[in-house]
Amino acid sequence: GRFVRFVDGESVEMIIDDWTRHQVDTTWGRKPCLKTRDDEFLKVESKRLRFVLSQFAGKYVKLRITRYDSTPNPLGTHWTVEKLTLKKQERLVGKDLEEL
């Protein structure tokens, strides 16, 4: 999909290597997003999500993000973010595997 999709309580893994904030058109107007290595957009309009992501900003990281309690009241939404170890092939930026 175009956007990272979250289901409460289910973790989503992603690699972020570019922390440029993009303004992306959505059904609900333009939203601030980060682009993942899989070319999906991670919406970062949530202050709580931005807060837990801030410790990783500017770094090349693989993260496991989990959303909780977004229903019935989205004001109760909270997030956990865990840094994962990048595998060797995930660390290669701009190199063909054949070159190794």
Phi and psi in degrees as a GROMACS rama.xvg file:
@    title "Ramachandran Plot"
@    xaxis  label "Phi"
@    yaxis  label "Psi"
@TYPE xy
-80.108  -31.1626  ARG-2
-118.504  148.956  PHE-3
-65.0257  128.691  VAL-4
-104.837  133.625  ARG-5
-114.342  141.521  PHE-6
-120.674  131.838  VAL-7
-50.91  130.311  ASP-8
83.7729  -7.27208  GLY-9
-105.589  129.484  GLU-10
-78.6944  147.048  SER-11
-125.133  129.313  VAL-12
-100.33  141.779  GLU-13
-155.087  157.472  MET-14
-110.642  130.583  ILE-15
-121.336  122.349  ILE-16
-122.982  -6.20365  ASP-17
-130.283  115.602  ASP-18
-96.9421  18.3963  TRP-19
-65.3927  128.911  THR-20
-86.4946  121.646  ARG-21
-101.095  146.712  HIS-22
-99.3777  111.894  GLN-23
-113.06  134.063  VAL-24
-69.1536  128.952  ASP-25
-129.381  176.209  THR-26
-59.1607  -28.1728  THR-27
-104.523  29.7236  TRP-28
95.3533  -172.921  GLY-29
-79.2013  132.507  ARG-30
-123.594  143.211  LYS-31
-72.1547  132.223  PRO-32
-141.161  154.043  CYS-33
-106.917  147.155  LEU-34
-97.2629  131.143  LYS-35
-87.7282  169.066  THR-36
-61.8593  -23.6778  ARG-37
-87.2871  14.2883  ASP-38
60.2311  29.6257  ASP-39
-103.705  156.29  GLU-40
-99.6844  132.104  PHE-41
-100.315  112.298  LEU-42
-68.9585  130.792  LYS-43
-123.594  35.3487  VAL-44
-75.973  -17.9379  GLU-45
-73.7682  121.931  SER-46
-62.2299  -37.2131  LYS-47
-65.289  -40.4595  ARG-48
-66.852  -44.563  LEU-49
-58.5584  -38.9531  ARG-50
-62.7754  -47.0491  PHE-51
-73.2477  -22.846  VAL-52
-80.8238  -22.1145  LEU-53
-58.2792  -31.183  SER-54
-67.1402  -17.4234  GLN-55
-103.335  -6.6928  PHE-56
-53.0159  135.488  ALA-57
84.2475  -5.89627  GLY-58
-102.045  157.536  LYS-59
-91.0327  104.637  TYR-60
-135.573  153.428  VAL-61
-107.745  127.072  LYS-62
-124.216  148.71  LEU-63
-112.258  114.367  ARG-64
-112.558  133.505  ILE-65
-128.425  133.424  THR-66
-103.568  142.835  ARG-67
-131.825  148.612  TYR-68
57.2964  41.783  ASP-69
-82.3784  -12.789  SER-70
-128.688  150.177  THR-71
-80.844  -17.5416  PRO-72
-113.607  110.61  ASN-73
-60.7379  -16.7872  PRO-74
-66.8502  -18.4275  LEU-75
-88.2554  1.00684  GLY-76
-62.129  134.682  THR-77
-140.053  166.533  HIS-78
-133.044  150.548  TRP-79
-122.398  141.933  THR-80
-129.756  126.404  VAL-81
-123.01  131.884  GLU-82
-81.7377  131.207  LYS-83
-107.999  160.156  LEU-84
-79.8874  129.829  THR-85
-73.406  132.233  LEU-86
-74.1705  159.686  LYS-87
-53.3568  -46.2648  LYS-88
-68.6346  -21.2154  GLN-89
-81.2065  -19.9159  GLU-90
-80.572  -18.1306  ARG-91
-75.7062  115.104  LEU-92
-110.259  122.302  VAL-93
69.1575  23.0137  GLY-94
-122.52  139.57  LYS-95
-77.9186  142.019  ASP-96
-62.0535  -26.9991  LEU-97
-65.9662  -22.5984  GLU-98
-72.8121  -13.5461  GLU-99
